[in-house]
Amino acid sequence: MDVNDRRQTIDGFGNSITESSVFVLACLSPEKRREVLQEMYGEDGANFSASRTVVGASDFALKGHYSYDDVENDEALDHFSMAVHQDGFSKEEYPQIQDEQYDMWQCLHEIAEIKAGQADSEWRLVASPWTAPAWMKDNKQFFDKTNRYGGALLPEYYDAFARYYVKYLQAYKEAGIRFWAITPENEPMGNDGSWESMHLSPAEEAELIGKYLGPQLQTNGFGDVKILGFDQNTFEAAPYTAAIFGDSLANAYTDGTALHWYGSTISCFPDLLDSLHAAHPDKRLIHTEGCVDNLGRDGWPGVSDYEGYKECCWFDNDSFWWHPNATDWAYSTPWWPEWHPKYAVTHRYASYIIDGINHWLTGHIDWNAVLDSIGGPTHVNNNCGAMLMVDYEHENLYYTPYYYVLKQFSRSMRPGDVALGVRLPDGLEETIHICAVAKPDGSYAINILNTGEAMHFPLQIGEYCATVDMPANSVETILVKL
């Protein structure tokens, strides 16, 4: 570990507050819900310092197919309303609900109150829309699964969409919630029309930011809200960073690039991260979404290695998360087998974050904070894993092993810490993953993943050296004060 090789500043770690997460929390008693949020956001818990939430509907909404202004051609946005995220859930419609009044606004307020009441109160909240109102798009739909198309934002509505976004920020500001950053669009390359989505080409996103979204934020008092471009898979980012940062207007308004991990089960694409940083060293790179996808979904016809996740117990079963029996989309992908072999979820999760920190990522925001025991609810049946999964019928809370990994990272790498350059001992590159940060008080935090057998190896910090004993199959955090 080179204490003089100081790199990027850490932004933090956390999870995402979706409508599905809020629904599951509303199915808990207020006391149990508070316990969950204290565990995730309190100083004595994970103390998450970064979160993401959804502007409008996403795949993790109960019914989806909505925005905050669904009145056709309402370019003046006279009918803009946040009611869909303020009206709770009806017990008549959802008998499992314990608190009909609980909604997205209350959830974000509850987290904000927890963070405000502690010494380390940093909370960096990011907002991302999955789509504009359908009437602003060329297909006039939130998504079109039949034609595998999410729809594109029409150029004549760029300004209306930017003002729509400002109205969202204003509504939350009036409610006491401030955003640290926004992304113009989640997954601008689309998702084959599988759920709410909207297409923006690299040039279109640069134009939207430079001519409309950036100026609207500045004019309306949100100039301190950071814009993070792209917001999709790392391996596809380069055309977007080139277009956005190559455009003088968009470059001036854009603080960095938001990235997802879905391109590979085993790699953070270190060479590409290095090249993105080298091309634009003044722009941050932050991971804004990742999860274990599509639990329970059948493999495609002809897929030979599908093992039936519906029969696999991954709820309340730690062994599932530590053994190499997981695959993306419940089967190995035939088109990129070298990127998508079977994997141990906890290994993948910890190694992705550690390797990402070593290659300029400033933080990691997970997807749904809370889901039910089968990885939902989701209105398009793409059940996923979450760090907390809940059997709300019995109020059985299952914190998955990767929750505890992110908790360790969150507690040991805080906003303002600085990543350090590290070098592994020869021969350990396939087994050991290690990252380190320097803290403002002069101490250091070192996080290590061992994917193999128990071992010991030398750890050098500047002129000091010690032997580290690593248990088999483990994640360990070492705090050092010299």
N, C-alpha and C positions, 0 to 999 in steps of 0.2 A: 504494500500500500504506500503510495507516494504522497506524503502530506503536502508537498509543494505543487502537485498536479491538481489544481483546483479547477473544477469544471462548472456545470450548471447548478443553479439554485433550485432547491426542491420546492414544489408547489403543494404537495400533499397527496393523501390517499383517502379513498372513500367509496361510496356506492351511489346508486340512483334511486330517486323517489318517483316511481311511476304510479299510474292509477291502480294497477294491480297490487303494488306494494301497499298503497293506502287502504285498499279494500281489505287485504288480509289483516292489516293492523286494526281496522274497524271491527273485525270479527273477534278481536281479543277484548278482554275487560280493560278499562282505562288504566288500572294498576299494572296489568301485564304489559300493556302497550308502552307505558312509561318505562317499565323495566327494560324493554327492548331498546328503546331510543336512548336511554341512559347508557346501556351497554355499548351501543354503537358510537355515540357521540360524546358521552361524558368523559371527564378526565380520568376517572377510574376504570373506564372501559377502553374501547379501541381509540377513542378520541379522534374520530375521523375528521379531517380538515378540508375535505373536498367532496362535493356532491354534484349530481346532474339531475335535471328534471326535464319534463317534456312539455313543449309548447303545443297544446292541442292533443289530439289522439295519436296513439302509436299501436303497435301490435300488442303491447301489454296494457290494454284498456279492456273494460268488460264488454263493451259493444262496439267501440270504435266509430269510424265514419263521422267524425265531427271536427269542427274548428270553433273558434270564438266568434265567428261571423259567417253564418251559412245562408244569409239573405243574398240572393242572386244579384250580382252587379252593384253591390253596395260599396262603390268605390270610395265614398266619403266615410265609410265605416261607422255609420250612424247606429247600426245594430250590434256593434261589438259588445260582447258580454262574456264575463268569466263565470257565469252561473253554473256551467257544467262541472267546474271544479270547486264550487262553493256550496253545492246543494246536498252533499252527503249521499247516503245509499238507503233506499227504502227497505225496511224490514219486511214489508209485505212482498216485495219482489225478491229479496234476499234474506230468508229467514235466519241465516247464520250470523247476520250482523248483530253486534252488541251495542254499537253506538251509531245511530242513524245520522247524527250531526257531524260525524268525523269526515273530513274531506281533505283534499290536497292542501288547501290554505291552512287548515288547522295543523296538519302534519308538519309543514314547513315552519310554521310559527312555533310549534313545540320544539323542533330541533333548534331554531334560533334562540329560544329561551334557554335551552340547555347550554348552548355555546356561550351565550352572553353572561351566564352566571359562573364562569370559570376563568382562571387566570390565563390559560392558554385558549383564547376564544376564537382563534382563526377558523373561519369557515368560508371556503371559496365555492360558491354556487354557480353552476353553469346551466344555461338553458339551451335547448335544441328543439327545433320543430321537425317533425317527420314530413309535414306537408303544409302548404298554404291552403286557405279555403279552396274547395274544389272549383268554384267559379273563376278563380284566377289562373286555372291551368288549361292546357290545350285539350285534354280529354274530359274536362268537367267532372272528374271523379276523384275520390280520395286515393283509389288505386283500382287497377283493372287486372284481376288475376287471370281472367280468361285470355287476354291478349298479352299477359306478362309485361305490363307497362304501368308505371306509377303516375305518368303524366308529367309534363314540363311546365314550369312557370312561364306564362306569356310575357313578353317584354313590356307590353302596355300596362302590366300590373306590378312591375318592379317597385315603383314608388308606393303603391297601395300596400304591398307586402311589407315594405320597410316601415310604413306608418302603423301597420297592424302589429308589427313587432314592438314598436315604441309604446303602443297602447298597452301591450302585455307588461312591459317593464314598468310603465306608469302605474298600472293597477296594483302590482306587487309592491312598488315603492310606497304607495298610499297605505298599503296594509302592513308596512314596516319591514318588508323583505327586499334586500338589495342583492343584485347579481354581480358576481365577480367577472363573469365572461359569458358570451353567447357564441353559438355557431350559426351561420346563416341557414344551414340545412343539414340534417342527419342523412348520411349516405347519399350524396348528390349523384352518384352513379346509378342509383336505383337498386331495387331488390327483386327484379322480375315481377313486379306487381303483386308480391306476396302479401303485403299489408301497406298501410299508409306510407307513401313515399312521394318524392318529387325529384325530377331530374334537373341538374344544372351542369352544363359543361364547364371545363376550367375557365374558358373565356367568359361565360355567362356569370359564373360566381364572382370573378374579378370585377365585372361590370356592376353586379348587384352591390358588392361591398363598396367599391370606389365611388360610384355615382349616386347611390341611394341609401344603403344601410348606414355606412359610416357617417355621411353628412346628417342623416336624421338623428343618429345618436348624439352627435355634437350639438346640433341645434336645440335638442330637447333636454339637455342637461344630463346626458348619459355618456359623456365623453370619457369617463373613467372606466366604463364597462369594456373589457377587452373583447375583440373579435378574434376567434380562432377559426381558421379556414379548414376546408376539406371535411373532416369528421367521418372518415371511412377507413378501409383496410390499409395498413401501412404500405404494403407492397405496391399499391396503386396510387400513392400520394404524389409522386414526382411531377406529373403534368399539372396538377393543381397548384403546387407550391411555385412552379415555374411561372404559371400564368398570373397568380395572385401577387407574388412578390416581384414579378417582372413588370407589373402595371403600377405606374407611379402613384396613382390615386389609391388603388386597393392596398398597396404596400404601406402607405402612410397610416391607414386605419387598422391594419391587421397585425395582431401581436404575435401570432404563432400558428401552429398547425395541430389540429385534433386528430388522433389516430385510433383505430380499432385493431384488435388482434386476430380477427377471423381469417386472415389469409393463411395461417399455418398453425398446426397443433404443437409444433416443437420449436419454432424460431421467432425471434422478434425482428428478424431481418436486419442484423447489426450493420452490415455494409451499407444498406440503404439509409438507415438512420444516420450513420456517420456522414454520408454524402449529403443528406438534407441539411444537417448541421453545418457542414463545411460550406455549402452554397449560401446559407443564410444564418450565420452564427449569432445574429442579434435576435432571432426569432425562436420562441420556445417550442418544444415538441412535447405534447402531453397526451397520454392515453385516456380516452373518454368513454370507451365502452368495450366490454369483453365479458363473456359468460360461457358456461358449458351448454352448448346449444341443442335445442330440439330433442330433449329427452322424451322417449316414448314414440318417436316417429319411426315408421317402417322404412326400411331401405328401399331404394329404387329396384324395379324388376331387373334381375340379373346380377345384383350385388351378392357376392358369395359369402361375405364375412359378417353379415348382420346377425347379431346374437339375441335380439329381442329385449330391448330395454324395458318393455312393458312387464317382462317377467323378472327383471333384475331389480333387486332391492337397493336403491340408492338413497332412500329416505331413512334416516336414523341408522345408518350403516357406514361407519368410518372406513371400513376396508375398501368399499367401492372407490373412495376418493384417493386412496393411496396405492392402488394396484393398477397395472396397465391393462385395463379392460374397457377404457373409454374411447370413443371415436366421435368426430364431429358428425352431426346429423344422424347419429346412431349407426354409422357404417363408415368404412374408409372411402375416401373419395377416389374414384378410378382415374381422374384426370391429373391429379398431382399427388401420387402415392408417397413421394419422398417428403412432401410437406405435411401429409396427413396420415401418418401411421397411428396405430393405437398408442395410447399414452396414459400415464397416471396423472389424474387431474391435479393433485397437489404439486407434483413435480413440475407439470407444465406451468401452473400458476406462479409458483415461486421463482422458477427459472426465468420466465418471461419478464417478471418485474425486475429481478436482479440484473439480468443481462440488459434490459432496457435502460436502467439507471446508468449502467456502464457505457451506454451508447446514446446519452443525451436526453433521455426522457426525464421530465421534471415531476412526474407523478402518475398515478394510476387510479382511475375511477371505474369501479365495477358496474355491472348492469343492475338489475332489480335488487334492491336492498332486502326485500322479503317476498317470498312466494309461498303458495300452499304446498301440501305434501306431494303433489304430482307436478310441481313446476309451473303453476298457473296462478290465477286465471289469465287466459289470453284468448282474444276473440278469433284468432286464426289458427289456434291449436299448434303453436310452435313452442311447446313446453320447454322450459330451460331450468338449469340449476340456479340456485341463489345461495348467498352466504348464510341466510337464515331461511329455513323451510318450516312451515307451520301446519300441524294437524290441528286446526282450530276447533274441531269437534271436542277434542280432549285437552285443548290448550297445551299441546305437546310441542315445545320449541326445539328444533334441531339446528344447532349451529354447525355447519359443515366444517371439515378440517381446513378448507381454504379460507374460511372466515378468520380462523386463528392465525393463519399466515399473514393475512392483510392486517390484522390487529397488531401483530408483532412489528410489521414494517411501519405502520402508522405511528405507533408509540415511539419507535426508535429513529425515524426519519421525519422530522417536522419541517413545516414551511420555514424557509430561511436557512436551513442547513445547506451545505455545499458538497456536491458529489466529488469524490476523489478518484484519481486513476488507480487501478489495481492490476496486478499481474499474478496469474496462477502459477504455482510450482509446476514444472514440466511433468507431463503424464497424467495430470488430474483434470484436464479440460473437459472430459466426457462425464465426470462424476461430480465435481465440485463447482458450484457457482457462488461467487462472492462479490459483494459491493460494499462500499464504505462512504460515510459522510463525515464532514467536519462540522461541529456545532459552534455557535457563537461564543460559548464559554471556554472553548479550547479543547473540549472532549471530542471523542469519536464514537460512532456507532458502526458496527460491522455486522452485516447479515450474510449468513452462509447456508446454502442448501447442499446436503449430501444425498445423492440419489443411489448410493451404493452401500457397501458394507461399512461397519465401524472402522474408523481410521484416525490417525493423528498426522498433522502436518505443520510445518513452521509458518508462523504469521509474523511478518515484519512490518512495524509501523515506524517509519523514519529510522532512527538508529536503535530502536528497541525491537527485541525478538522474543517470541514465546511459542510454545507448542500448543496447538489446539486439538483437543480430543472431540471428534464428531461421532455421535451415535449413528448407527445405520438408519438410512431412510428418515432424515430429520432436517428440520430448519432450526437454526440457532442464531441468537443475537448476542453479540459481545459489546459491552459498553466499556470504553477505555478513557481514563483520566490520567494523563501522564504528569 
